[in-house]
Amino acid sequence: MLEQDDHNYEKAILIGVVTQQQTEEKLEEYLDELEFLAYTAGATVLKRFTQKMQHPNPKTFIGSGKMEEVAAYVETHDVGTVIFDDELTPAQQKNIEKILKSKIIDRTYLILDIFAQRAQTSYARTQVELAQYEYLLPRLVGLWTHLERQKGGIGMRGPGETEIETDRRIVRDRISLLKKKLVTIDKQMATQRGNRGKLVRVALVGYTNVGKSTLMNVVSKSDVFAENKLFATLDTTVRKVVVGNLPFLLTDTVGFIRKLPTQLVESFKSTLDEVREADLLLHVVDISHESFEDHIASVNGILEEIEALSKPTVMVFNKIDQYKAEAYDETDLMTERTTAHYSLEEWQKTWMARDVDAIFISAIEKENMEDFRKLVYDKVREIHVQRFPYNSFLYPDYSEEE
């Protein structure tokens, strides 16, 4: 269990189901991530409740017996927030609230809430507010009754709680207004991108909390907010970077996550234009995470959605200082050796090194950073020389002197 540093946390429990599509092992993995999301939002998780079902109950997500068990625990331990791992329908949310008499939040709205906390600029706040309103619109009936009792806290940031805002027309008007505001800002940002000259554009992409901002700080010697929480960076940061004597633009983007709310992908499409318009992607991966291959697949799925998957890409396997292979006993004939038992050297000989441009580094410990700089230099130089052949003599082979 993750511990909070202060006492202003909310008591929360997590609920998930094992189905034909989601194994027990996969659910535990998702609940680990959900707990980290809850911690990031400001909650301490007291307990997890899971149930094996063919498919979630259409009325209450979990079965009636399990719901009684949850209700007893909520009442006994004064739990204020109940978090479900999957998106609830408006009807499910309403029914569950009546039974548990607590704040009911699903994975989608928890992510939206963290985005609301992290949004620093007017642009990011507008994007998050739009996503929140689009999520709330079908859930307005009955949603506000318990909010009057439980003001503030997780799920309460962003759109307000007054009765007038429950009116669907007002919410639709607000959505329309926010969309117009985003169109105006998008035009301004497109102009800014167009004004950056002919420099090669490189974008850092990857799952949330893989170390993109730390890498950005090391490479650009800038001061981008980075911490061990999900979605530490929300606003896109662009820095002019010089490696060797070759200048280029480096962009740090918002981290991706599995089951990313569709509302967020839509409202953040323009932020992701930085990725779409990049010449080179640096796909940063936390190789110390046991599910890093799933993370790669999730990121590639979103890149495909925004039509950026075919771009030239360097796979940057970060956090090698934290990587630990599972111990394997060769005398144990019952246990099959899997990729969990691979050493770093073995990983480097797999598809990661053969089929793609890949580098293994530790941004925080600055391990292999010279090799990383050389690889990025070579890739940026290749793009630059294709664009400006007459400049090739300006940028010789990479030198360690900067």
C-alpha positions, 0 to 999 in steps of 0.5 A: 500500500502506498502511504501519504505524507500528510493526514489530509488524504481521503480514505478510499477502496478499489473495486475490480472484476475478473472476467473472461477478458480480464484475468486475475493477474491482469486485474491485480496489475490494473489495480496497482496502477489504479492505486497509484492513480488514487495516491496521485489524486490524494487518497490512501487505499484501505482495501481492494475488493475483487469478484470473478464474473462472466461480465460486470453486473449491468445495474451495480457492476458487482454482484449483490452479495459482494456489494453488501460486503463493500457496504459494510466495510464502507460504513465500518471504516468511514470510507468516503471514496469508492473507486471502480477500475472500469468506466461505470455507466450513468445508471450503474453510478446512480444505483451504486451511490444509493447503496453505498452513500459514498462518492463513487468514482470510476477510473476515467473520472479519476484520471480526469480529476488528476488532469484537473489538479495538474493543469497549469496553463489556461490551455490545459485547464480548458482542455480538461474542463471540456473533457470533464463536462463531456463525461458529466453530461450523461451523468447529471441526473442525480449526480449532484445530490451527494455532492452537496454533502461531500464538497471538495476532494477527489472528483470535485475539481473543475466544473462546479457544484451549484444547482444551476450547472445541473441544467443540461442546456447550460452544460451543452452551452459551456461545452460549445464555448470551450470548444470554440475557445480551444479552436482559437488557441489551436490556431495560435499554437499552429502559428507558433509551431510554424514560426519555429523556423526550419529546426528539426522537431523531436518529441518525447512520448511514452507511458506516464511516469517513465522519466520523460521530464527527467530526460528532458531536464538532462538533455536540455539542461532545463527545469521541467517539473518531474516527480514520481507521480502519474501525469506530473507533466501535463502542459507541453514543454518545448526547448531548443537543444544543441547536441554536438553543434546541431540545434533542434527542438525537443518537446516533452508531452503528456504521458499516456496510460492504459484505458485513457479516457476517450474524452481526454484523447479528444480534448488533448488532440491539439496538444498531441499535434506536437507529436503529429508534427514531429520529425522524430519520436523518442519513445521512452520506456520504463524497462524496470516496470514489469508491464513495460511491453504492455505500456509500449503497446498502449502508447503505440495504440494512441500514436496510431490513433493520432496517425503518428505511429509510422514516424521515425522512432528511437526506443529509449529504455530508461531506468536501467539502474532500477531493472531487476530480473526475476531469479530463475532456478535452472534445476526447477523443471516445473517453472518455465523461463520467461521474459521476466527472467531476462537480464538487461543484456538479453533484452538488448539482444531481442527485437528491441535492438534488432528491429528498431533503433534502441538505446538503454539508459538511466536519465536520473543516474546519467548512464549511457547518456553519451551514447544516447546523445550520439544516437539522437545527433545521428538521427537529427543530422540525417533528417536535417541533411535530407532537408538541407543537403548543402548544410551537411558540411556544417555537421560532421560526425558526432563529437563528445565536445559540446 
